[in-house]
Amino acid sequence: MLSSKNAVLAFGGIVALATAFTVFGSGDQPIFPKPDDPTGDPSTWSIDQLRRWLELRNLYPSPTATREELLERVRLNIRRP
């Protein structure tokens, strides 16, 4: 009986260590990676992509902004190569 109890405790410890490593110590790999920056022509982007593009550049849009307002703001702030 004692050896099976030790096996269960060892397994539980391994699971706890794996969980702690995943949550706290996975290095440079985040659990939830950031979404990629939208690419291409801004006029084809969705409202969420327009908002995300602006927010990634600390240009927080108004929650009531229309798609046209967001698109105009993106076009004013986009850098063309």
PDB file with SEQRES, HELIX, SHEET and CRYST1 records, atoms N, CA, C and O in Angstrom:
SEQRES   1 A   81  MET LEU SER SER LYS ASN ALA VAL LEU ALA PHE GLY GLY          
SEQRES   2 A   81  ILE VAL ALA LEU ALA THR ALA PHE THR VAL PHE GLY SER          
SEQRES   3 A   81  GLY ASP GLN PRO ILE PHE PRO LYS PRO ASP ASP PRO THR          
SEQRES   4 A   81  GLY ASP PRO SER THR TRP SER ILE ASP GLN LEU ARG ARG          
SEQRES   5 A   81  TRP LEU GLU LEU ARG ASN LEU TYR PRO SER PRO THR ALA          
SEQRES   6 A   81  THR ARG GLU GLU LEU LEU GLU ARG VAL ARG LEU ASN ILE          
SEQRES   7 A   81  ARG ARG PRO                                                  
HELIX    1 AA1 LEU A    2  PHE A   24  1                                  23    
HELIX    2 AA2 PRO A   42  THR A   44  5                                   3    
HELIX    3 AA3 ILE A   47  LEU A   56  1                                  10    
HELIX    4 AA4 ARG A   67  ASN A   77  1                                  11    
CRYST1    1.000    1.000    1.000  90.00  90.00  90.00 P 1           1          
ATOM      1  N   MET A   1       0.825  -1.205   0.000  1.00  0.00           N  
ATOM      2  CA  MET A   1       0.000   0.000   0.000  1.00  0.00           C  
ATOM      3  C   MET A   1       0.860   1.256   0.000  1.00  0.00           C  
ATOM      4  O   MET A   1       0.512   2.252  -0.633  1.00  0.00           O  
ATOM      5  N   LEU A   2       1.958   1.208   0.695  1.00  0.00           N  
ATOM      6  CA  LEU A   2       2.819   2.377   0.806  1.00  0.00           C  
ATOM      7  C   LEU A   2       3.467   2.740  -0.523  1.00  0.00           C  
ATOM      8  O   LEU A   2       3.619   3.923  -0.828  1.00  0.00           O  
ATOM      9  N   SER A   3       3.850   1.747  -1.319  1.00  0.00           N  
ATOM     10  CA  SER A   3       4.509   2.049  -2.595  1.00  0.00           C  
ATOM     11  C   SER A   3       3.535   2.674  -3.588  1.00  0.00           C  
ATOM     12  O   SER A   3       3.933   3.531  -4.377  1.00  0.00           O  
ATOM     13  N   SER A   4       2.278   2.269  -3.567  1.00  0.00           N  
ATOM     14  CA  SER A   4       1.309   2.880  -4.476  1.00  0.00           C  
ATOM     15  C   SER A   4       1.006   4.321  -4.059  1.00  0.00           C  
ATOM     16  O   SER A   4       0.760   5.179  -4.907  1.00  0.00           O  
ATOM     17  N   LYS A   5       1.026   4.577  -2.765  1.00  0.00           N  
ATOM     18  CA  LYS A   5       0.814   5.942  -2.283  1.00  0.00           C  
ATOM     19  C   LYS A   5       1.982   6.837  -2.708  1.00  0.00           C  
ATOM     20  O   LYS A   5       1.778   7.983  -3.108  1.00  0.00           O  
ATOM     21  N   ASN A   6       3.181   6.316  -2.621  1.00  0.00           N  
ATOM     22  CA  ASN A   6       4.353   7.088  -3.054  1.00  0.00           C  
ATOM     23  C   ASN A   6       4.310   7.353  -4.548  1.00  0.00           C  
ATOM     24  O   ASN A   6       4.696   8.433  -4.997  1.00  0.00           O  
ATOM     25  N   ALA A   7       3.848   6.385  -5.320  1.00  0.00           N  
ATOM     26  CA  ALA A   7       3.753   6.561  -6.764  1.00  0.00           C  
ATOM     27  C   ALA A   7       2.743   7.662  -7.107  1.00  0.00           C  
ATOM     28  O   ALA A   7       2.988   8.477  -7.996  1.00  0.00           O  
ATOM     29  N   VAL A   8       1.633   7.682  -6.413  1.00  0.00           N  
ATOM     30  CA  VAL A   8       0.611   8.711  -6.647  1.00  0.00           C  
ATOM     31  C   VAL A   8       1.152  10.088  -6.262  1.00  0.00           C  
ATOM     32  O   VAL A   8       0.934  11.063  -6.980  1.00  0.00           O  
ATOM     33  N   LEU A   9       1.850  10.169  -5.142  1.00  0.00           N  
ATOM     34  CA  LEU A   9       2.426  11.444  -4.722  1.00  0.00           C  
ATOM     35  C   LEU A   9       3.515  11.907  -5.694  1.00  0.00           C  
ATOM     36  O   LEU A   9       3.611  13.100  -5.983  1.00  0.00           O  
ATOM     37  N   ALA A  10       4.316  11.002  -6.189  1.00  0.00           N  
ATOM     38  CA  ALA A  10       5.352  11.357  -7.154  1.00  0.00           C  
ATOM     39  C   ALA A  10       4.719  11.861  -8.451  1.00  0.00           C  
ATOM     40  O   ALA A  10       5.158  12.864  -9.015  1.00  0.00           O  
ATOM     41  N   PHE A  11       3.697  11.168  -8.913  1.00  0.00           N  
ATOM     42  CA  PHE A  11       3.012  11.597 -10.132  1.00  0.00           C  
ATOM     43  C   PHE A  11       2.384  12.984  -9.933  1.00  0.00           C  
ATOM     44  O   PHE A  11       2.481  13.845 -10.808  1.00  0.00           O  
ATOM     45  N   GLY A  12       1.754  13.188  -8.800  1.00  0.00           N  
ATOM     46  CA  GLY A  12       1.156  14.493  -8.507  1.00  0.00           C  
ATOM     47  C   GLY A  12       2.203  15.598  -8.462  1.00  0.00           C  
ATOM     48  O   GLY A  12       1.959  16.711  -8.928  1.00  0.00           O  
ATOM     49  N   GLY A  13       3.361  15.291  -7.903  1.00  0.00           N  
ATOM     50  CA  GLY A  13       4.450  16.265  -7.870  1.00  0.00           C  
ATOM     51  C   GLY A  13       4.951  16.610  -9.261  1.00  0.00           C  
ATOM     52  O   GLY A  13       5.232  17.772  -9.554  1.00  0.00           O  
ATOM     53  N   ILE A  14       5.064  15.594 -10.128  1.00  0.00           N  
ATOM     54  CA  ILE A  14       5.503  15.838 -11.505  1.00  0.00           C  
ATOM     55  C   ILE A  14       4.492  16.714 -12.236  1.00  0.00           C  
ATOM     56  O   ILE A  14       4.876  17.638 -12.954  1.00  0.00           O  
ATOM     57  N   VAL A  15       3.219  16.435 -12.062  1.00  0.00           N  
ATOM     58  CA  VAL A  15       2.176  17.244 -12.707  1.00  0.00           C  
ATOM     59  C   VAL A  15       2.220  18.684 -12.186  1.00  0.00           C  
ATOM     60  O   VAL A  15       2.080  19.627 -12.965  1.00  0.00           O  
ATOM     61  N   ALA A  16       2.412  18.857 -10.885  1.00  0.00           N  
ATOM     62  CA  ALA A  16       2.486  20.204 -10.300  1.00  0.00           C  
ATOM     63  C   ALA A  16       3.702  20.961 -10.830  1.00  0.00           C  
ATOM     64  O   ALA A  16       3.600  22.151 -11.129  1.00  0.00           O  
ATOM     65  N   LEU A  17       4.840  20.301 -10.950  1.00  0.00           N  
ATOM     66  CA  LEU A  17       6.034  20.949 -11.478  1.00  0.00           C  
ATOM     67  C   LEU A  17       5.862  21.330 -12.947  1.00  0.00           C  
ATOM     68  O   LEU A  17       6.275  22.412 -13.364  1.00  0.00           O  
ATOM     69  N   ALA A  18       5.257  20.449 -13.722  1.00  0.00           N  
ATOM     70  CA  ALA A  18       5.028  20.752 -15.143  1.00  0.00           C  
ATOM     71  C   ALA A  18       4.075  21.930 -15.286  1.00  0.00           C  
ATOM     72  O   ALA A  18       4.272  22.783 -16.151  1.00  0.00           O  
ATOM     73  N   THR A  19       3.062  21.985 -14.464  1.00  0.00           N  
ATOM     74  CA  THR A  19       2.117  23.102 -14.502  1.00  0.00           C  
ATOM     75  C   THR A  19       2.797  24.411 -14.115  1.00  0.00           C  
ATOM     76  O   THR A  19       2.601  25.433 -14.772  1.00  0.00           O  
ATOM     77  N   ALA A  20       3.592  24.379 -13.057  1.00  0.00           N  
ATOM     78  CA  ALA A  20       4.295  25.589 -12.618  1.00  0.00           C  
ATOM     79  C   ALA A  20       5.273  26.063 -13.685  1.00  0.00           C  
ATOM     80  O   ALA A  20       5.395  27.266 -13.918  1.00  0.00           O  
ATOM     81  N   PHE A  21       5.967  25.144 -14.331  1.00  0.00           N  
ATOM     82  CA  PHE A  21       6.899  25.523 -15.384  1.00  0.00           C  
ATOM     83  C   PHE A  21       6.163  26.156 -16.559  1.00  0.00           C  
ATOM     84  O   PHE A  21       6.632  27.143 -17.127  1.00  0.00           O  
ATOM     85  N   THR A  22       5.018  25.596 -16.924  1.00  0.00           N  
ATOM     86  CA  THR A  22       4.239  26.136 -18.038  1.00  0.00           C  
ATOM     87  C   THR A  22       3.734  27.536 -17.723  1.00  0.00           C  
ATOM     88  O   THR A  22       3.766  28.414 -18.585  1.00  0.00           O  
ATOM     89  N   VAL A  23       3.276  27.751 -16.513  1.00  0.00           N  
ATOM     90  CA  VAL A  23       2.693  29.038 -16.150  1.00  0.00           C  
ATOM     91  C   VAL A  23       3.758  30.099 -15.903  1.00  0.00           C  
ATOM     92  O   VAL A  23       3.627  31.231 -16.369  1.00  0.00           O  
ATOM     93  N   PHE A  24       4.816  29.738 -15.169  1.00  0.00           N  
ATOM     94  CA  PHE A  24       5.768  30.753 -14.726  1.00  0.00           C  
ATOM     95  C   PHE A  24       7.110  30.749 -15.441  1.00  0.00           C  
ATOM     96  O   PHE A  24       7.748  31.797 -15.541  1.00  0.00           O  
ATOM     97  N   GLY A  25       7.551  29.616 -15.934  1.00  0.00           N  
ATOM     98  CA  GLY A  25       8.926  29.563 -16.391  1.00  0.00           C  
ATOM     99  C   GLY A  25       9.131  29.057 -17.789  1.00  0.00           C  
ATOM    100  O   GLY A  25      10.126  28.381 -18.050  1.00  0.00           O  
ATOM    101  N   SER A  26       8.235  29.353 -18.698  1.00  0.00           N  
ATOM    102  CA  SER A  26       8.388  28.822 -20.046  1.00  0.00           C  
ATOM    103  C   SER A  26       9.298  29.684 -20.909  1.00  0.00           C  
ATOM    104  O   SER A  26       9.331  29.512 -22.127  1.00  0.00           O  
ATOM    105  N   GLY A  27      10.033  30.602 -20.306  1.00  0.00           N  
ATOM    106  CA  GLY A  27      11.005  31.395 -21.052  1.00  0.00           C  
ATOM    107  C   GLY A  27      10.365  32.449 -21.926  1.00  0.00           C  
ATOM    108  O   GLY A  27       9.500  33.200 -21.475  1.00  0.00           O  
ATOM    109  N   ASP A  28      10.793  32.506 -23.182  1.00  0.00           N  
ATOM    110  CA  ASP A  28      10.313  33.559 -24.068  1.00  0.00           C  
ATOM    111  C   ASP A  28       9.056  33.174 -24.832  1.00  0.00           C  
ATOM    112  O   ASP A  28       8.589  33.954 -25.662  1.00  0.00           O  
ATOM    113  N   GLN A  29       8.498  32.010 -24.583  1.00  0.00           N  
ATOM    114  CA  GLN A  29       7.271  31.571 -25.253  1.00  0.00           C  
ATOM    115  C   GLN A  29       6.072  31.858 -24.354  1.00  0.00           C  
ATOM    116  O   GLN A  29       5.868  31.138 -23.376  1.00  0.00           O  
ATOM    117  N   PRO A  30       5.276  32.878 -24.647  1.00  0.00           N  
ATOM    118  CA  PRO A  30       4.091  33.138 -23.828  1.00  0.00           C  
ATOM    119  C   PRO A  30       3.011  32.071 -24.062  1.00  0.00           C  
ATOM    120  O   PRO A  30       2.948  31.454 -25.125  1.00  0.00           O  
ATOM    121  N   ILE A  31       2.182  31.875 -23.063  1.00  0.00           N  
ATOM    122  CA  ILE A  31       1.090  30.909 -23.191  1.00  0.00           C  
ATOM    123  C   ILE A  31       0.099  31.380 -24.249  1.00  0.00           C  
ATOM    124  O   ILE A  31      -0.363  30.593 -25.075  1.00  0.00           O  
ATOM    125  N   PHE A  32      -0.220  32.669 -24.215  1.00  0.00           N  
ATOM    126  CA  PHE A  32      -1.133  33.244 -25.188  1.00  0.00           C  
ATOM    127  C   PHE A  32      -0.364  34.265 -26.021  1.00  0.00           C  
ATOM    128  O   PHE A  32      -0.203  35.404 -25.583  1.00  0.00           O  
ATOM    129  N   PRO A  33       0.111  33.897 -27.199  1.00  0.00           N  
ATOM    130  CA  PRO A  33       0.890  34.841 -28.000  1.00  0.00           C  
ATOM    131  C   PRO A  33       0.043  36.009 -28.482  1.00  0.00           C  
ATOM    132  O   PRO A  33      -1.169  35.890 -28.663  1.00  0.00           O  
ATOM    133  N   LYS A  34       0.708  37.137 -28.684  1.00  0.00           N  
ATOM    134  CA  LYS A  34       0.010  38.327 -29.168  1.00  0.00           C  
ATOM    135  C   LYS A  34      -0.404  38.120 -30.617  1.00  0.00           C  
ATOM    136  O   LYS A  34       0.311  37.477 -31.386  1.00  0.00           O  
ATOM    137  N   PRO A  35      -1.550  38.661 -30.990  1.00  0.00           N  
ATOM    138  CA  PRO A  35      -1.960  38.534 -32.394  1.00  0.00           C  
ATOM    139  C   PRO A  35      -1.028  39.320 -33.306  1.00  0.00           C  
ATOM    140  O   PRO A  35      -0.470  40.344 -32.914  1.00  0.00           O  
ATOM    141  N   ASP A  36      -0.873  38.830 -34.512  1.00  0.00           N  
ATOM    142  CA  ASP A  36      -0.009  39.493 -35.482  1.00  0.00           C  
ATOM    143  C   ASP A  36      -0.604  40.821 -35.929  1.00  0.00           C  
ATOM    144  O   ASP A  36      -1.815  41.038 -35.885  1.00  0.00           O  
ATOM    145  N   ASP A  37       0.289  41.693 -36.357  1.00  0.00           N  
ATOM    146  CA  ASP A  37      -0.107  42.985 -36.898  1.00  0.00           C  
ATOM    147  C   ASP A  37      -0.809  42.766 -38.234  1.00  0.00           C  
ATOM    148  O   ASP A  37      -0.304  42.009 -39.063  1.00  0.00           O  
ATOM    149  N   PRO A  38      -1.947  43.398 -38.470  1.00  0.00           N  
ATOM    150  CA  PRO A  38      -2.612  43.241 -39.762  1.00  0.00           C  
ATOM    151  C   PRO A  38      -1.725  43.773 -40.896  1.00  0.00           C  
ATOM    152  O   PRO A  38      -1.011  44.761 -40.723  1.00  0.00           O  
ATOM    153  N   THR A  39      -1.778  43.119 -42.040  1.00  0.00           N  
ATOM    154  CA  THR A  39      -0.972  43.538 -43.183  1.00  0.00           C  
ATOM    155  C   THR A  39      -1.880  43.758 -44.384  1.00  0.00           C  
ATOM    156  O   THR A  39      -3.044  43.356 -44.385  1.00  0.00           O  
ATOM    157  N   GLY A  40      -1.336  44.395 -45.389  1.00  0.00           N  
ATOM    158  CA  GLY A  40      -2.102  44.632 -46.606  1.00  0.00           C  
ATOM    159  C   GLY A  40      -2.764  45.998 -46.598  1.00  0.00           C  
ATOM    160  O   GLY A  40      -2.375  46.899 -45.854  1.00  0.00           O  
ATOM    161  N   ASP A  41      -3.755  46.123 -47.430  1.00  0.00           N  
ATOM    162  CA  ASP A  41      -4.469  47.386 -47.589  1.00  0.00           C  
ATOM    163  C   ASP A  41      -5.434  47.597 -46.421  1.00  0.00           C  
ATOM    164  O   ASP A  41      -6.300  46.753 -46.190  1.00  0.00           O  
ATOM    165  N   PRO A  42      -5.306  48.704 -45.676  1.00  0.00           N  
ATOM    166  CA  PRO A  42      -6.192  48.937 -44.530  1.00  0.00           C  
ATOM    167  C   PRO A  42      -7.670  48.996 -44.890  1.00  0.00           C  
ATOM    168  O   PRO A  42      -8.519  48.749 -44.033  1.00  0.00           O  
ATOM    169  N   SER A  43      -7.994  49.317 -46.132  1.00  0.00           N  
ATOM    170  CA  SER A  43      -9.415  49.402 -46.494  1.00  0.00           C  
ATOM    171  C   SER A  43     -10.078  48.026 -46.510  1.00  0.00           C  
ATOM    172  O   SER A  43     -11.306  47.942 -46.540  1.00  0.00           O  
ATOM    173  N   THR A  44      -9.289  46.942 -46.490  1.00  0.00           N  
ATOM    174  CA  THR A  44      -9.855  45.588 -46.455  1.00  0.00           C  
ATOM    175  C   THR A  44      -9.863  44.997 -45.052  1.00  0.00           C  
ATOM    176  O   THR A  44     -10.345  43.881 -44.861  1.00  0.00           O  
ATOM    177  N   TRP A  45      -9.343  45.720 -44.071  1.00  0.00           N  
ATOM    178  CA  TRP A  45      -9.283  45.217 -42.705  1.00  0.00           C  
ATOM    179  C   TRP A  45     -10.657  45.315 -42.039  1.00  0.00           C  
ATOM    180  O   TRP A  45     -11.483  46.159 -42.385  1.00  0.00           O  
ATOM    181  N   SER A  46     -10.868  44.421 -41.072  1.00  0.00           N  
ATOM    182  CA  SER A  46     -12.101  44.484 -40.278  1.00  0.00           C  
ATOM    183  C   SER A  46     -11.958  45.588 -39.225  1.00  0.00           C  
ATOM    184  O   SER A  46     -10.872  46.133 -39.028  1.00  0.00           O  
ATOM    185  N   ILE A  47     -13.043  45.902 -38.567  1.00  0.00           N  
ATOM    186  CA  ILE A  47     -13.021  46.924 -37.519  1.00  0.00           C  
ATOM    187  C   ILE A  47     -12.083  46.497 -36.397  1.00  0.00           C  
ATOM    188  O   ILE A  47     -11.353  47.324 -35.851  1.00  0.00           O  
ATOM    189  N   ASP A  48     -12.096  45.200 -36.047  1.00  0.00           N  
ATOM    190  CA  ASP A  48     -11.214  44.713 -34.986  1.00  0.00           C  
ATOM    191  C   ASP A  48      -9.747  44.863 -35.377  1.00  0.00           C  
ATOM    192  O   ASP A  48      -8.920  45.226 -34.541  1.00  0.00           O  
ATOM    193  N   GLN A  49      -9.418  44.589 -36.636  1.00  0.00           N  
ATOM    194  CA  GLN A  49      -8.038  44.750 -37.085  1.00  0.00           C  
ATOM    195  C   GLN A  49      -7.621  46.209 -37.074  1.00  0.00           C  
ATOM    196  O   GLN A  49      -6.484  46.517 -36.717  1.00  0.00           O  
ATOM    197  N   LEU A  50      -8.505  47.109 -37.452  1.00  0.00           N  
ATOM    198  CA  LEU A  50      -8.196  48.542 -37.407  1.00  0.00           C  
ATOM    199  C   LEU A  50      -7.934  48.988 -35.967  1.00  0.00           C  
ATOM    200  O   LEU A  50      -6.977  49.713 -35.694  1.00  0.00           O  
ATOM    201  N   ARG A  51      -8.791  48.549 -35.061  1.00  0.00           N  
ATOM    202  CA  ARG A  51      -8.622  48.897 -33.646  1.00  0.00           C  
ATOM    203  C   ARG A  51      -7.309  48.325 -33.100  1.00  0.00           C  
ATOM    204  O   ARG A  51      -6.575  49.018 -32.396  1.00  0.00           O  
ATOM    205  N   ARG A  52      -7.012  47.050 -33.426  1.00  0.00           N  
ATOM    206  CA  ARG A  52      -5.789  46.413 -32.940  1.00  0.00           C  
ATOM    207  C   ARG A  52      -4.560  47.154 -33.462  1.00  0.00           C  
ATOM    208  O   ARG A  52      -3.609  47.368 -32.710  1.00  0.00           O  
ATOM    209  N   TRP A  53      -4.561  47.548 -34.738  1.00  0.00           N  
ATOM    210  CA  TRP A  53      -3.427  48.271 -35.316  1.00  0.00           C  
ATOM    211  C   TRP A  53      -3.191  49.577 -34.566  1.00  0.00           C  
ATOM    212  O   TRP A  53      -2.053  49.925 -34.249  1.00  0.00           O  
ATOM    213  N   LEU A  54      -4.273  50.294 -34.286  1.00  0.00           N  
ATOM    214  CA  LEU A  54      -4.143  51.560 -33.563  1.00  0.00           C  
ATOM    215  C   LEU A  54      -3.687  51.332 -32.124  1.00  0.00           C  
ATOM    216  O   LEU A  54      -2.834  52.064 -31.622  1.00  0.00           O  
ATOM    217  N   GLU A  55      -4.245  50.328 -31.464  1.00  0.00           N  
ATOM    218  CA  GLU A  55      -3.896  50.071 -30.064  1.00  0.00           C  
ATOM    219  C   GLU A  55      -2.447  49.622 -29.920  1.00  0.00           C  
ATOM    220  O   GLU A  55      -1.804  49.962 -28.928  1.00  0.00           O  
ATOM    221  N   LEU A  56      -1.918  48.872 -30.874  1.00  0.00           N  
ATOM    222  CA  LEU A  56      -0.518  48.450 -30.814  1.00  0.00           C  
ATOM    223  C   LEU A  56       0.432  49.638 -30.895  1.00  0.00           C  
ATOM    224  O   LEU A  56       1.590  49.530 -30.492  1.00  0.00           O  
ATOM    225  N   ARG A  57      -0.034  50.750 -31.404  1.00  0.00           N  
ATOM    226  CA  ARG A  57       0.774  51.956 -31.515  1.00  0.00           C  
ATOM    227  C   ARG A  57       0.370  53.015 -30.487  1.00  0.00           C  
ATOM    228  O   ARG A  57       0.704  54.191 -30.628  1.00  0.00           O  
ATOM    229  N   ASN A  58      -0.344  52.586 -29.465  1.00  0.00           N  
ATOM    230  CA  ASN A  58      -0.812  53.474 -28.390  1.00  0.00           C  
ATOM    231  C   ASN A  58      -1.643  54.638 -28.909  1.00  0.00           C  
ATOM    232  O   ASN A  58      -1.581  55.743 -28.370  1.00  0.00           O  
ATOM    233  N   LEU A  59      -2.420  54.389 -29.956  1.00  0.00           N  
ATOM    234  CA  LEU A  59      -3.349  55.374 -30.510  1.00  0.00           C  
ATOM    235  C   LEU A  59      -4.764  54.863 -30.256  1.00  0.00           C  
ATOM    236  O   LEU A  59      -5.469  54.459 -31.181  1.00  0.00           O  
ATOM    237  N   TYR A  60      -5.160  54.885 -29.013  1.00  0.00           N  
ATOM    238  CA  TYR A  60      -6.405  54.254 -28.612  1.00  0.00           C  
ATOM    239  C   TYR A  60      -7.611  54.952 -29.220  1.00  0.00           C  
ATOM    240  O   TYR A  60      -7.849  56.131 -28.960  1.00  0.00           O  
ATOM    241  N   PRO A  61      -8.379  54.219 -30.036  1.00  0.00           N  
ATOM    242  CA  PRO A  61      -9.545  54.827 -30.680  1.00  0.00           C  
ATOM    243  C   PRO A  61     -10.724  54.931 -29.715  1.00  0.00           C  
ATOM    244  O   PRO A  61     -10.795  54.242 -28.698  1.00  0.00           O  
ATOM    245  N   SER A  62     -11.625  55.805 -30.074  1.00  0.00           N  
ATOM    246  CA  SER A  62     -12.851  55.952 -29.301  1.00  0.00           C  
ATOM    247  C   SER A  62     -13.701  54.685 -29.460  1.00  0.00           C  
ATOM    248  O   SER A  62     -13.766  54.121 -30.552  1.00  0.00           O  
ATOM    249  N   PRO A  63     -14.344  54.240 -28.392  1.00  0.00           N  
ATOM    250  CA  PRO A  63     -15.194  53.043 -28.505  1.00  0.00           C  
ATOM    251  C   PRO A  63     -16.371  53.240 -29.459  1.00  0.00           C  
ATOM    252  O   PRO A  63     -16.936  52.269 -29.963  1.00  0.00           O  
ATOM    253  N   THR A  64     -16.737  54.492 -29.704  1.00  0.00           N  
ATOM    254  CA  THR A  64     -17.878  54.763 -30.587  1.00  0.00           C  
ATOM    255  C   THR A  64     -17.452  55.130 -32.005  1.00  0.00           C  
ATOM    256  O   THR A  64     -18.285  55.525 -32.821  1.00  0.00           O  
ATOM    257  N   ALA A  65     -16.147  55.001 -32.304  1.00  0.00           N  
ATOM    258  CA  ALA A  65     -15.653  55.376 -33.628  1.00  0.00           C  
ATOM    259  C   ALA A  65     -16.206  54.439 -34.694  1.00  0.00           C  
ATOM    260  O   ALA A  65     -16.297  53.228 -34.492  1.00  0.00           O  
ATOM    261  N   THR A  66     -16.569  55.018 -35.823  1.00  0.00           N  
ATOM    262  CA  THR A  66     -17.076  54.213 -36.938  1.00  0.00           C  
ATOM    263  C   THR A  66     -15.897  53.630 -37.718  1.00  0.00           C  
ATOM    264  O   THR A  66     -14.742  53.993 -37.494  1.00  0.00           O  
ATOM    265  N   ARG A  67     -16.211  52.728 -38.629  1.00  0.00           N  
ATOM    266  CA  ARG A  67     -15.169  52.106 -39.441  1.00  0.00           C  
ATOM    267  C   ARG A  67     -14.440  53.143 -40.280  1.00  0.00           C  
ATOM    268  O   ARG A  67     -13.223  53.069 -40.444  1.00  0.00           O  
ATOM    269  N   GLU A  68     -15.174  54.100 -40.806  1.00  0.00           N  
ATOM    270  CA  GLU A  68     -14.572  55.148 -41.632  1.00  0.00           C  
ATOM    271  C   GLU A  68     -13.612  56.019 -40.811  1.00  0.00           C  
ATOM    272  O   GLU A  68     -12.542  56.396 -41.290  1.00  0.00           O  
ATOM    273  N   GLU A  69     -14.004  56.332 -39.572  1.00  0.00           N  
ATOM    274  CA  GLU A  69     -13.120  57.122 -38.706  1.00  0.00           C  
ATOM    275  C   GLU A  69     -11.850  56.355 -38.366  1.00  0.00           C  
ATOM    276  O   GLU A  69     -10.756  56.918 -38.364  1.00  0.00           O  
ATOM    277  N   LEU A  70     -12.003  55.061 -38.076  1.00  0.00           N  
ATOM    278  CA  LEU A  70     -10.837  54.232 -37.781  1.00  0.00           C  
ATOM    279  C   LEU A  70      -9.917  54.128 -38.986  1.00  0.00           C  
ATOM    280  O   LEU A  70      -8.699  54.244 -38.858  1.00  0.00           O  
ATOM    281  N   LEU A  71     -10.500  53.912 -40.149  1.00  0.00           N  
ATOM    282  CA  LEU A  71      -9.715  53.792 -41.374  1.00  0.00           C  
ATOM    283  C   LEU A  71      -8.957  55.086 -41.666  1.00  0.00           C  
ATOM    284  O   LEU A  71      -7.790  55.043 -42.057  1.00  0.00           O  
ATOM    285  N   GLU A  72      -9.607  56.234 -41.482  1.00  0.00           N  
ATOM    286  CA  GLU A  72      -8.943  57.520 -41.711  1.00  0.00           C  
ATOM    287  C   GLU A  72      -7.769  57.694 -40.753  1.00  0.00           C  
ATOM    288  O   GLU A  72      -6.708  58.175 -41.149  1.00  0.00           O  
ATOM    289  N   ARG A  73      -7.959  57.303 -39.492  1.00  0.00           N  
ATOM    290  CA  ARG A  73      -6.899  57.447 -38.498  1.00  0.00           C  
ATOM    291  C   ARG A  73      -5.723  56.528 -38.795  1.00  0.00           C  
ATOM    292  O   ARG A  73      -4.569  56.911 -38.607  1.00  0.00           O  
ATOM    293  N   VAL A  74      -6.015  55.311 -39.260  1.00  0.00           N  
ATOM    294  CA  VAL A  74      -4.939  54.391 -39.638  1.00  0.00           C  
ATOM    295  C   VAL A  74      -4.169  54.960 -40.812  1.00  0.00           C  
ATOM    296  O   VAL A  74      -2.938  54.965 -40.798  1.00  0.00           O  
ATOM    297  N   ARG A  75      -4.866  55.435 -41.821  1.00  0.00           N  
ATOM    298  CA  ARG A  75      -4.191  55.977 -43.009  1.00  0.00           C  
ATOM    299  C   ARG A  75      -3.332  57.198 -42.676  1.00  0.00           C  
ATOM    300  O   ARG A  75      -2.290  57.411 -43.295  1.00  0.00           O  
ATOM    301  N   LEU A  76      -3.766  57.996 -41.703  1.00  0.00           N  
ATOM    302  CA  LEU A  76      -2.972  59.159 -41.311  1.00  0.00           C  
ATOM    303  C   LEU A  76      -1.700  58.758 -40.562  1.00  0.00           C  
ATOM    304  O   LEU A  76      -0.697  59.471 -40.609  1.00  0.00           O  
ATOM    305  N   ASN A  77      -1.745  57.611 -39.870  1.00  0.00           N  
ATOM    306  CA  ASN A  77      -0.610  57.209 -39.037  1.00  0.00           C  
ATOM    307  C   ASN A  77       0.252  56.113 -39.646  1.00  0.00           C  
ATOM    308  O   ASN A  77       1.287  55.762 -39.080  1.00  0.00           O  
ATOM    309  N   ILE A  78      -0.147  55.572 -40.772  1.00  0.00           N  
ATOM    310  CA  ILE A  78       0.628  54.486 -41.378  1.00  0.00           C  
ATOM    311  C   ILE A  78       1.856  55.073 -42.079  1.00  0.00           C  
ATOM    312  O   ILE A  78       1.806  56.161 -42.653  1.00  0.00           O  
ATOM    313  N   ARG A  79       2.948  54.327 -42.015  1.00  0.00           N  
ATOM    314  CA  ARG A  79       4.182  54.765 -42.671  1.00  0.00           C  
ATOM    315  C   ARG A  79       4.356  53.991 -43.955  1.00  0.00           C  
ATOM    316  O   ARG A  79       4.420  52.762 -43.949  1.00  0.00           O  
ATOM    317  N   ARG A  80       4.429  54.689 -45.019  1.00  0.00           N  
ATOM    318  CA  ARG A  80       4.631  54.061 -46.329  1.00  0.00           C  
ATOM    319  C   ARG A  80       6.135  53.960 -46.603  1.00  0.00           C  
ATOM    320  O   ARG A  80       6.864  54.926 -46.378  1.00  0.00           O  
ATOM    321  N   PRO A  81       6.606  52.810 -47.084  1.00  0.00           N  
ATOM    322  CA  PRO A  81       8.050  52.680 -47.367  1.00  0.00           C  
ATOM    323  C   PRO A  81       8.480  53.471 -48.574  1.00  0.00           C  
ATOM    324  O   PRO A  81       9.658  53.459 -48.933  1.00  0.00           O  
TER     325      PRO A  81                                                      
END                                                                             
